[in-house]
Every structure is written in structure tokens, then in C-alpha cells.
Amino acid sequence: MKIVRFLYKKNAYWGILQDKNIVFLKTEPFKKIIPTAKRILVSQCRLLAPANSSKIVLTGLNYINHAKELKMRLPKEPIIFLKPPTTLIGHRENIIYPKGVKRLDYEAELAIIIKKKCKNISAKEATRYIFGYSCLNDVTARDLQSKDIQWSRAKSFDTFCPLGPWIETEISATNLGIRLYLNGKLKQNSSTRQFIFPANYLVSFISKVMTLLPGDIISTGTPPGVGPMKKGDKVEVKIDGLGTLTNKVV
């Protein structure tokens, strides 16, 4: 099932995507998915980032082949960091290249959307707390990341977290192809089979640090091939079964 969040007549709604139509939901989908009789064409609305998160938790260095590319040892536990919710944008919204930034990078990632409040859960329990998955681009001011001791500034500019185009609730994260195209050219190409820490483990690990709430996002790291973007570029994150997240840099 493809769950979308969308803007229609200046109001934000949740819905179910069915071919070229969107069926309105009665309320947020995390507790229970309740369709209504109302529907519109996708062309009548604008898709928003399918989340209203209290936080976005990201994972660094979680692909075996990316660690090899960087000639780094595999981490013994996940490396996590945060982006604020103000970084979120949706499918076809613009990534803003900040003034003063000298290098702006793309990072294609698989995002986990949390279903219900969880704290101190095991990896075996994690499936019950995962609502679904989406495509994410962890936009990074690489020159600032290299300059600063920690990553907050480099990762946290407005528009630095494109997410979408929807949440897929009926898919497994164990073997998904993930690719990134820059102006139509393939730049990243890998699979979640390369995960060092699988999705369930990440949910468990993070829940032992902080309470996760419905709609929170956990992003699972990026594969090899990270590189720079410039103004005017079109960047596409494609993940098997999840569609394509497209954004332009302005």
C-alpha cells in the first residue's frame, strides 16, 4: 500500500495512492488506516514529504561496499546523527544550495518510517514498529562537514532532506536495489544486501537511545558513489518497489 501526504486546496492530507487517484484518509495513518469515500486525481494536488516527524535519525557508514570504497573498518555499532524536521521537502520540491557552501553532495538512502511509540525494543520486535519505507536524499554540505567537528551544520540546512514520493507499507528491506541518477547519469548503484546493520537492528539500537514516535524517520546510510551537485542539477533516488524521488537544485 502506498501512503501519501499531499497538499490540496491549501490544506495537507493523508491518502492512499491508487493508480492515478488518491483516496483521502480520515486521519493520520499510523494508528489505523481509515479510507473515506473522497478521492481526487494525483494531478489535482502536490505531493508532500510523507512524514510529520518529531525527528530524523540518520546512519553513517552502513554499507559494506561504501566502507571498502573509503578504506575504513566496519563500525562495531551504528553511527547515528540527527537532522531537524525543517530539512524535510517532498517529491519535486527544490533543494536550495546555501550561500557560502562550496560543495553540496547527494546521498541516496532507504528511509524507515516509524509506526508507533517505541523504546528499548529488541531487533525481533522492530517489525511491529515499522510503518513502511521511503526514498531519502541525505543532502550534505561536504565542505562544512569536513570543517566542523560534528555534522549538525552540514546536514541541517532547510531542504536538506528530500523524502518520498510515498511510504510503501508492504515491502521488505532485506534486498532492495538502490540507485541515484544525477542529470540522468547513474552515480550510485547498490543493494540493501550490503547493509552492515539491517533495518530492524537500527530501529532497536536507536530505540535504546531515544524514544521513537509515530512518523519519525530513520535513514539507513548511503552506498558508494557519493558526489557533488550544482545549481540546475536534477537528482533522482530510485529504490526497488519504492518508486523515484526527484528533486532539483536551485
Secondary structure, DSSP 8 states (H G I E B T S, - for coil): -EEEEEEETTEEEEEEEETTEEEEESS-TTT---EEEEEEEGGGSEEE-S---S-EEEEES-BHHHHHHHT----SS-EEEEE-GGGEE-TT-EE---TT-S-EEE-EEEEEEE-S-BSS--TTTGGGGEEEEEEEE--EEHHHHHHSSSSHHHH-STT-EEEEEEEESS--SSS-EEEEEETTEEEEEEEGGGBSS-HHHHHHHHHTTS-B-TT-EEE----S--EEE-TT-EEEEEETTTEEEEEEE-
